[in-house]
Amino acid sequence: MIRSLLLTLFLTLPYASMAADLANGERINKNCALCHGIFGQGATGRLSPRLAGLPEYYLRKSIADYISGKRSNPTMMKTSGLAQMSQQEIDDVTAYLSSLKIARDQRFNILQSAPGNPENGEELYMDDCKTCHAKDGMGKEKKDSPPLAGQHPEYLFQSIQMFKGKVREHADDPEDETFTDYSDQEVLDMLAFAATLDDTLVVPGERFMPPRLMAARPPLPVPPRPAPSGGLRITDITQTVAQMELKPGVTREDAVQAMLSKAVELNLKLVGSQEVSRELEARGVETPFLAIYQFCNPMDARTMIINNPIFASYMPCRISLVEDAQGKYWLMMLNLDMLINSQLLPQAVVDTAIKVNRQMLDIMVAGATGEF
């Protein structure tokens, strides 16, 4: 009897040890959220695909491709820490993202934003896409193919352009020529049809509620008091800051020059800088190095404050270069994604927050590596 019980325990231990920890996946997703949104919803445009609800097999495959170098995104690799993750951590975050069934909520429905004709696109889709991605666009695990239903059309259009240019491999086949003879308009038509496929996932009246899996933080020594009218409201600052250490060999001057050059490339304006430590040293005050650089895109700022004037407190966006007690240098920025952590905001605001986060991360990565 005891031998049988021990054998049963032995056989079940590997599976139990490999079970995904969704709470840990939620923690890891804080890094992904900088570019993909706190709910994995992604953003319209070509840079931030939707991750929520994607099957685990495809998320794991994509991560493996990035780690191996088969796919390239330096900013993502630097900010996500994918290359340093254990397999268990990868399983945790892929399980968590896959569990976010946001497509059931009409507010997350992918609308036809591509300038194509879905009626013309249906025939093209059924000819070339349904075999691998399924008639309903939900993908097929046996072919390692992702769902197309519910993915942002602009991102899919960019992917197809990369397939055509042999920048990426379609279906893991370097000789694949599926899209070679497609015109841009035919691709847009096909994607306009694909944008209709997630309509069947919507459950009328359903409202997505993100899981709250992480353990509650320890209470503060002094319980926070409600802010008086017109007073200051304090939030948990640890969730609002992203930081990155300078790569060995990168000087302060290298970092600043790389950041300024990357900002110009991204069409972001340097609207201010504060050499705090230099000013203090001029007064005879010894201090660790601190400089603050402020960047802004006026149209993005406008989008944010029209929705809610409180966003003005985050504009312009700041990156600080700070020396710690050990003499190491860090770049730090505020995380705009925190602003959409607890509620659903209009898509234009979400898109802008994700876009700004990504641009600021690009600047930080340039500074931390000295490359742009």
N, C-alpha and C positions, 0 to 999 in steps of 0.2 A: 504493500500500500504506500509506504513512504517512498520507495524507489519510483513508483509510478507518479507520485506527486512531484518529486524532484525532476523527473524527466519532463513532465508537463511544464514546470516552471522554466526549465532550461530551454525548451522549445519556444516558449512565449517571450522570454527576455529580450532577444534581439529586436523583435517587433515593437515591444514596449519602449525600448531604449531609442528606437528610431522614430517614435511618434512625434509629430510636429508640435512644437510649443507655440501656440498662436499668440500668447502674450509676448513672447520674445520676438515673434514676427512683427507684432505691432511696434515694438521698440525700434527694430531695425528699419521699419518703414518710415520712421521719422526722417532718415536721410533721403530715402527715395522721394518723399513728399515734397522736398525742395523743388523738384522739377516735374513731378507727376501728380501733385496734389495729395492732400491728406487722405482722401478716399481712393486714391489711385485712379482718379477720373481723367487724368491727362488734360490737355488743352488743345483747342483748335489751333491749327498751324502744323508745322512739320517737325517740331523738335520734341514734343512731349506726348508720346502715345499713351493710350489708356492701358493700364495694367490690371485694374480691378476686374475680377471675374475671369481673367484668362486662365486656362487650364494649367495645372502645375507642371505637366510634362513640357509645355512650351516655354513657360517661365524658366524652368531649369535648363532647358536647351539654350535659350537666349543668354542666360548668365554664363554658361559654359563657353559659348561662342565669344563673349566679350573677354572672359578670362584668358582664353587661348590666343586671342588676337585675331580670330577669324572675323570678328566685327570690331570696329574701333569707335570709341567715344572717350577721349582723354579726360574730359571734365567729369563724366559719370564715373569712370574708374577711380579718379582721384577722390571724389567726394563721397562715393558710396562705400569704398573699402572692399569691393567685391573680391579682389585678389587675396585679401587677408581673411576672408570668411571661411569658417569650417563648413563641411557639407551639412552638418546639422543646422547651422545658421541659415544656409541657403534654403534648406527644406522648410525651416520655420517661416521665413519671409515669403516664400512662394505659396505656402499653404495659406498664410494670412491674406495675401493679395487675392488669391483665387476664391477665398471665402466671401469677398466683398461683392455681393450680387446687386450692384447698383442699377443694372439695366432693367430691373423690375420696376424701378421708380421712373415715371414719365419725365421727371425733371432732369434725368441724366440721358434721356433718349438722344441718340445721335441724329441730328437733323441733316437734311440734304444741303450741305454748305458748298459742295463742289459744283461748279457751273456746268453740270452735265445733264443729259436726258436719261432718266431711269428706264424709260420704256425701250430706248435703243440699247441701253446697257444690259438689260436682262438677257438678251440673246447672246451677247458677248460673254457674260458671266457664265451662262449655262454651257457655252462651248468650251471655255478654257479654265474655269475656276472650280466648278462644282465637283470635279473628280477628286481634288485634294482638299478643298475647303468645305465640301458638302453643299447640297442644294440650298440648305437653310443658312449657310454661311457660318456654321458653328465649328468648323475645323474637324480634323480627323487625327486621332492619336497615332494610329498605325502608320501614318505618313508624316508625323511630326509637324503637321500643318496647323497654324493658329486659326482661331475664329477671325473672320472679317466683319461679321455682324457686330456692331457696337464700337468699331474702331474709327478714329477720326479720319475722314477722307483725305485731308491734306497730308497726313502722315503716310497713308497708303500710297498716295500719288508720288511722294518723294521716294518711297521704297521701290516702286516700280521703275522710276527713273534711274535709280541706282542699279537695279537688275539689268536694265537696258544698257547701261554704261559699264557693266561688269565690275562695278564697285562692290556690289554684294552678289552672292550666289542665290539664285532662286531655286528652291527645292533641293538645296545642297548639291547642285549639279553645275559645275563651271561651264558646261557646254549648253546649258538650257537657253533656248531662244524663244520662249513663250511670247514675250512682249516685243520682239524685234520689229515686227511689222505693224504694231499698233501706233496709230497717230495719238497725239496728246488728247484730242477730243474724244477719241474712242475710249481711252483710259478714263477720262473724266466721266463719260457716260456709264461705264462699268462701275465706277466707284459711286456714282449717284444712285445706282440700283443697290449696291452693297449697303449704302446708308439707310435703306428702307428695311433691311433684314432684321434689325433689332426691334422693330415695332412689335413683333410677335412675343417678345420677352416681357413686355410691359404688363404689369398686373394693375388694373384700374383701382385707383384709390390707395395703392401701396406707397408708403413713405419709408425710404431707406433710413435706418438708424445704425450708425457705426457701432461696432462692439466696443465695450469698455473692458478690456482684458487686463491691462497693466495694474499691478498692485497699487493701492493708494500710497501717495508719498507720506513720509512721516510728518506729523503736525508741526507747524512752525512754533518756535518757543513762545511767541506772543500771537494769539489768534488774530487774524486780520479783522479790522473793523470796517463796517460799511463806509464808503467814501461820503463825506458831507457834500451837500449840493455845491457844485462848482469846485470841489476839491480834487485831490490827486487820487487816482485809482492805481493800486499796485497789483501787477499780475506776476505769475511765476516766470522770472527772467530766464531760467535755465532752458525753457522751451523756445525762447525767442532768439537765441544766439547760435550762430554757426562759426566755427573757428578752424584754422588750418595753420600748421607750423611751416615755416620756411624750410625748403630743402637744403641739406648741408651744402655749403659753398655759395649759396645765394645771399648776397649782401642786402642790406636795407636799400641801398641805392638801386641795385638790380631789380628788387621787388617793386619799388615805386615806378621806375621807368617802364617795366613790363606792364604794370597795371594801367598806366596812363596810355600806353600804346594800344592795349587791348580795348580800352574804353573808346578811343577814337575809331577803332575798327568796328565797334558795335554801335556807333553813332550815339554814344552817351557823352554828355557834356560834363566836364569837371567844373562844378559851380562853386567850389570852395575847398580850402584845405587849412588845417590848423596844425602847426608844428608846436604842439603843446610843450614837449620837453625842451625844445630849443628856447622857447620863450621863458620857461622857468629857469633854465640854466643862465640865461642873460640876466636874470634877477639874482643870481648867485645861489639858486636852490638846486641841490643835487637830486636827480630823479631818474627813474628808468625811462627808456625811450618811449614816446607816445606821439603818434601823428594820426590825424583823422582826415580822410579824403571823401568828399561828397560828390556824388554823381546823380544826374537827373535826365530824364526824357520828359519834357513838359507835357506831351500828350498822354503819357502813361499816368503822370501825376493827376492830370485832369480827370481821367477815367475813374481813378480811385476816389477822389474827393467829391465828385458828383454823387457817387453812391453813398458815401458817408464822410463828412468832414473830419472825423477822427483819424482818417488815414493821413491827413496832413502832418501828423506828428512823426510819421515814418518817411516823409519826403523833405529834402532829397535823401537818397539812399546812401548810407555811410559804410565805409570800410576803414577799420582802425588797424594800424601797425603798432604792435605792443611788445615790449620786452618784459619777460617774466623774471621771477626771482633768481632763476638759474642762468639768466643771460640769453635764453632762447627767444626767438622772435616769432610772433603769431599774427596772422591776419584774422580779423573778426568782423562779422556783419550781423545785422538784424535779420531774422527770418520772417519774411512777409507771410509765409504759409501759416504761421501761428494765427494770423487774422482770420483764416477760414477754417480753423480747427474745430470750432464748436457750432458752426451754422453753415447753411447753404446760401451762398450769395449768387447774384446774377453771373452768368457764364462770362460776360465781358470782364468782370472784376476778378474772377478766378483766373482767367486767362492772363490778365495783366499781372497779377501777383506771381504766377508761375513764370511768366516771361521775365519779369524783373529779377526774381530769384535766380533764374538761370544765367542771365547776363552778369549779375553780381558774382555768381559762382565762377563764371568764365574769367572775370577779372581777378578773383582771388586765386584761382589755379595759375593764371599767368604770373601773378606776383609770387606765389609760393615756389614755383618752379623756375622763375626767371625767363620763361619762354612765352612767346605770343605769336 
